[in-house]
Amino acid sequence: MENLDVTVLRTLLDWRRRGRRALLATVVRTWGSSPRPVGSTMALCEDGAVVGSVSGGCIEDDLIYRYSRAHTAPGGAAVAGVTHDIPQGPPQRVKYGVSADEAHRFGLPCGGTLELVLEFDPDTTLLATLVDELARGHLVERATDLATGQVTLHAALAPAPLLDDGQTLRNTFGPEYRMLLIGAGQLTEYLATMALFSGFAVTVCDPREEYRGGWNVPGVTLTSDMPDDVVRGFGLDRRSCVIALTHDPKLDDLALLEALGSDAFYVGAIGSRRNNEARRARLIEHFGQTEASLEPLRGPIGIYIGSKTPPEIAVSVMAEVLAVKNGVPLPRDMQVGSAKDAIEPASGPVCSTLQQPGA
């Protein structure tokens, strides 16, 4: 599944290439609680089709009513004297939720206000260039002159928050987030599925034929190469994460070492607290690592939710990945490695994925 912004832009481009009129809506400011963050986008076609989201749905409905022929009476006549069509000209600003009645009408939380910038009939050539750059894995800043609607594209070195200074709207678009999973077991299937519907491009690496043979998650790239080679060739960046799930040091450790030297926003490994302590000791003793160099390595992975089964553990891990991606600090007592972690017994298997959360 594509990054939602990429999906919006790609769909908008398709509409414009087919000669359809369309608008691009961007959330530029919020006050109080709001359903969608600043920078969120949606596109509206003249026939009422919508992709993306700027609210829980009510604002989208109002935009459709105001700007779409889908709400024009049969035969093209205006409804109640209002012409429902996408206008031309420079971008417009629109606010929702200014009054309590309006906030209630549009389903905004109490006190919530949302401001949008609407761009009409975005240039097809520039849209194509933007989508192509994103497909190549590039980060791009899209700058819109709010007086004229003229758009320019610039290469960006790092993700940046939306900037609206009243004259220019600058929004940075990035390629898909990517997740590399080491190991093709049952837990990986659940985690890969959750990552796909969270907008990640997922690659699974497992040189073990007996695990690859049972893989059955459409939309995932599956490779049999050695994990450390895959990590080296993956081009890890700030929109990438690596999670080792095999419990086999021969597969996990070297891949983790390669990932720790990258810009990946999340590097983690499955295993109980005891297993993770053993892994760190191995990496320090045999690979010259230090406590400081291993600081970015997460483990036990996942947010503490009392998970015991593979799907529950996958929920726990995916929640932590998303929290790190979104810059949300995790309280210590929510992390699997905390005192609330279910400590494995002194006897029994060391490498059971059902043993404890994040095991």
C-alpha positions in Angstrom: 0.0 0.0 0.0 1.3 3.4 -1.0 2.1 6.3 1.3 -1.3 8.2 1.5 0.3 11.5 0.1 1.7 9.6 -2.8 -1.7 8.0 -3.5 -3.4 11.4 -3.4 -0.9 12.9 -5.8 -0.9 9.9 -8.2 -4.8 9.9 -8.3 -4.9 13.6 -8.8 -2.4 13.3 -11.7 -4.5 10.6 -13.3 -7.6 12.8 -13.1 -5.8 15.8 -14.7 -4.2 13.7 -17.4 -7.8 12.6 -18.4 -8.8 16.2 -18.7 -10.8 16.2 -15.5 -11.0 19.3 -13.3 -9.9 18.8 -9.7 -8.7 20.5 -6.6 -6.0 19.7 -4.0 -6.8 20.6 -0.4 -4.1 20.9 2.2 -4.5 21.3 6.0 -2.4 24.4 6.8 -3.5 25.3 10.3 -5.4 23.8 13.2 -6.6 25.2 16.5 -7.5 22.9 19.4 -8.2 19.3 18.6 -8.4 18.3 14.9 -9.1 15.0 13.1 -6.1 15.3 10.8 -2.7 17.0 11.3 -1.2 20.0 9.4 0.1 18.9 6.1 -2.7 16.3 5.4 -4.0 16.4 1.8 -7.0 15.3 -0.2 -7.9 15.6 -3.8 -11.5 16.2 -5.2 -12.5 15.4 -8.8 -15.2 17.3 -10.5 -17.5 14.2 -10.4 -17.3 14.1 -6.6 -14.6 11.4 -6.3 -12.3 11.9 -3.3 -8.9 10.5 -2.3 -7.2 11.3 0.9 -8.6 13.0 4.0 -8.6 16.3 5.8 -11.2 15.3 8.5 -13.4 12.5 9.7 -15.6 12.9 6.6 -17.9 15.8 7.1 -15.6 18.4 5.7 -15.0 16.2 2.7 -18.8 16.0 2.2 -19.0 19.8 2.3 -16.2 20.3 -0.2 -17.9 17.8 -2.5 -21.2 19.8 -2.2 -19.5 23.1 -2.8 -17.2 22.2 -5.6 -18.5 19.1 -7.4 -20.9 18.5 -10.2 -22.0 15.4 -8.4 -24.4 17.7 -6.5 -25.7 19.5 -9.5 -29.2 18.7 -10.5 -29.8 16.4 -13.5 -29.1 18.1 -16.8 -26.5 20.4 -15.3 -28.9 22.8 -13.5 -27.7 24.5 -10.3 -29.2 23.3 -7.1 -30.9 26.1 -5.1 -29.3 28.6 -7.4 -25.7 27.5 -6.5 -23.4 26.4 -9.3 -21.5 23.3 -8.0 -18.2 23.3 -9.9 -14.5 23.6 -9.2 -13.5 27.3 -9.6 -10.5 28.6 -11.5 -7.8 31.0 -10.3 -5.4 31.3 -7.4 -5.6 29.2 -4.3 -8.3 29.9 -1.7 -8.4 29.6 2.0 -11.3 28.1 3.9 -11.9 27.6 7.6 -14.2 25.1 9.3 -15.3 24.9 12.9 -15.0 28.6 13.8 -18.3 28.5 15.7 -19.6 25.8 18.1 -22.4 25.1 15.7 -20.1 24.7 12.8 -17.7 22.5 14.8 -20.6 20.3 15.7 -21.9 20.2 12.1 -18.5 19.2 10.7 -17.8 16.7 13.4 -14.8 18.6 14.8 -13.8 18.1 18.4 -14.9 20.7 20.9 -13.1 23.9 20.1 -11.5 22.5 17.0 -10.8 24.7 14.0 -9.3 23.7 10.7 -7.9 25.9 7.9 -7.4 24.6 4.4 -5.7 25.9 1.2 -7.5 24.8 -1.9 -5.5 24.7 -5.2 -7.6 24.4 -8.4 -6.6 22.3 -11.4 -2.9 21.7 -10.5 -0.5 21.7 -13.4 -0.3 18.2 -14.9 3.4 18.4 -15.9 4.5 19.5 -12.4 2.4 16.8 -10.8 4.0 14.2 -13.1 7.4 15.4 -12.2 6.6 15.3 -8.4 5.1 11.8 -8.6 8.1 10.5 -10.7 10.6 12.0 -8.1 8.7 10.3 -5.3 8.7 7.0 -7.2 12.5 7.3 -7.4 12.7 7.6 -3.6 13.5 11.3 -3.5 12.2 13.8 -1.0 10.7 16.9 -2.6 9.5 20.3 -1.4 6.4 21.6 -3.3 6.1 25.4 -3.0 2.9 27.1 -4.1 2.7 30.9 -4.6 -0.6 31.7 -2.9 -1.2 34.8 -4.9 -0.8 33.2 -8.3 -1.0 29.4 -7.7 2.3 28.9 -9.5 4.1 25.8 -8.2 7.9 25.1 -8.0 9.6 21.9 -6.9 12.8 21.7 -5.0 14.9 18.7 -3.8 14.7 18.4 0.0 17.4 16.9 2.2 15.2 16.0 5.2 11.5 15.9 6.0 10.2 19.3 7.2 6.9 20.6 8.7 4.5 22.4 6.4 5.3 26.2 6.2 2.6 28.7 5.4 3.8 32.3 5.7 0.8 33.9 4.0 2.6 34.2 0.6 4.0 30.7 -0.1 2.8 27.3 1.0 5.7 24.8 1.4 4.9 21.1 1.9 7.5 18.4 1.8 6.5 15.1 0.3 8.5 12.0 0.8 8.6 8.5 -0.7 7.0 5.5 1.0 8.2 4.4 4.4 10.0 1.1 4.0 10.2 -1.8 6.4 12.8 -4.6 6.0 11.9 -7.8 8.0 14.5 -10.5 8.6 12.8 -13.9 8.7 9.6 -15.1 7.1 7.8 -16.8 10.0 4.3 -16.5 11.3 4.9 -13.3 13.3 6.4 -11.7 10.2 3.2 -12.4 8.2 1.1 -10.5 10.8 3.6 -7.6 11.1 4.0 -7.3 7.3 0.3 -7.1 6.9 0.0 -4.4 9.5 2.9 -2.5 7.9 1.2 -2.6 4.5 -2.0 -1.1 5.6 0.0 1.5 7.6 1.5 2.7 4.3 4.9 0.9 4.4 6.6 -0.8 1.5 7.6 -4.1 3.0 10.5 -6.4 2.1 11.0 -9.8 3.8 14.4 -11.5 3.7 14.9 -15.1 4.6 17.5 -17.5 3.0 15.8 -20.5 4.6 13.7 -22.2 2.0 11.5 -24.0 4.5 10.2 -20.6 5.7 9.9 -18.9 2.3 7.9 -21.8 0.9 4.9 -21.0 3.2 4.9 -17.3 2.7 1.6 -15.9 1.6 1.3 -12.1 2.0 0.5 -10.4 -1.3 2.2 -7.0 -1.8 5.4 -7.9 0.0 8.8 -8.3 -1.7 10.4 -11.6 -0.7 14.1 -12.3 -1.1 16.3 -15.3 -0.4 19.6 -13.3 -0.1 21.6 -13.2 3.1 20.2 -10.5 5.4 23.4 -8.5 5.8 23.7 -8.3 2.0 20.1 -7.2 1.7 20.6 -4.5 4.3 23.7 -3.2 2.5 21.8 -3.0 -0.8 18.6 -1.6 0.7 19.7 2.1 0.8 18.4 2.6 4.3 17.4 6.2 5.0 15.3 8.1 7.6 12.1 6.6 6.2 13.3 3.0 6.7 13.2 0.5 9.5 14.8 -2.9 10.0 13.4 -5.6 12.3 15.1 -9.0 12.9 12.7 -11.8 13.7 14.5 -15.1 13.1 16.1 -15.7 16.6 19.1 -17.0 14.6 22.3 -15.0 15.4 23.8 -16.1 12.1 21.0 -14.2 10.3 20.1 -11.5 12.7 23.4 -10.2 14.1 25.2 -9.2 10.9 22.1 -7.6 9.5 21.6 -5.6 12.7 25.2 -4.5 12.6 24.8 -3.2 9.0 21.5 -1.4 9.9 23.0 0.3 13.0 25.4 2.1 10.8 22.6 3.6 8.7 20.0 6.4 9.0 17.2 4.0 9.6 14.7 5.5 12.1 14.1 2.1 13.8 16.3 -0.9 14.2 15.1 -3.7 16.5 15.3 -7.4 17.2 12.8 -9.9 18.5 13.6 -11.8 21.7 13.1 -11.8 25.4 15.1 -9.6 27.7 17.6 -12.4 28.4 18.0 -13.0 24.6 18.6 -9.3 23.9 21.2 -9.1 26.7 22.9 -12.1 25.2 22.8 -10.5 21.7 24.4 -7.2 23.0 27.1 -9.2 24.8 27.9 -11.1 21.5 28.0 -7.9 19.5 30.4 -6.3 22.0 32.6 -9.3 22.5 32.9 -10.5 18.8 32.2 -7.4 16.7 33.8 -4.6 18.6 30.6 -2.8 19.5 30.1 -0.7 22.6 27.1 0.1 24.8 27.1 3.5 23.1 27.1 2.1 19.6 24.3 -0.3 20.5 22.1 2.4 22.0 19.9 2.7 18.8 19.2 -1.1 18.9 15.7 -1.7 20.2 14.9 -4.9 22.1 12.9 -6.3 23.5 10.7 -4.7 20.9 7.1 -3.6 21.1 4.9 -1.7 23.5 3.7 -3.5 26.5 0.1 -4.7 26.0 0.4 -8.1 27.6 0.7 -9.8 24.2 1.1 -13.5 24.0 0.2 -14.6 20.5 1.9 -13.8 17.2 -0.9 -11.3 16.1 -0.8 -9.6 19.5 2.9 -9.3 19.4 2.8 -7.9 15.9 0.3 -5.2 17.1 2.7 -4.4 19.9 5.7 -4.1 17.6 3.8 -2.1 14.9 2.6 0.3 17.6 6.1 1.0 18.7 7.4 1.5 15.1 4.6 4.0 14.4 5.3 5.8 17.7 9.0 6.2 16.8 8.1 7.2 13.2 5.7 9.9 14.5 8.1 11.2 17.1 6.0 10.1 20.1 8.0 9.5 23.3 7.2 6.2 24.9 6.8 6.2 28.7 9.1 3.6 30.2 6.3 1.5 31.6 4.8 1.1 28.1 7.9 -0.5 26.7 8.3 -4.3 26.7 11.7 -4.0 28.3 10.3 -2.3 31.4 9.7 -3.7 34.8 6.2 -4.7 33.7 7.7 -7.0 31.0 6.7 -10.6 31.6 10.0 -12.1 32.8 10.6 -15.6 31.4 11.1 -18.4 33.9 14.6 -19.6 34.8 13.9 -22.8 32.9 12.2 -23.4 29.6 12.8 -22.3 26.0 14.8 -19.1 25.4 13.6 -18.4 21.9 9.8 -18.7 21.9 7.8 -16.1 20.1 4.8 -16.9 22.3 6.8 -16.5 25.6 6.3 -12.9 26.3 5.5 -9.6 24.6 8.1 -8.9 21.9 9.8 -12.2 22.5 
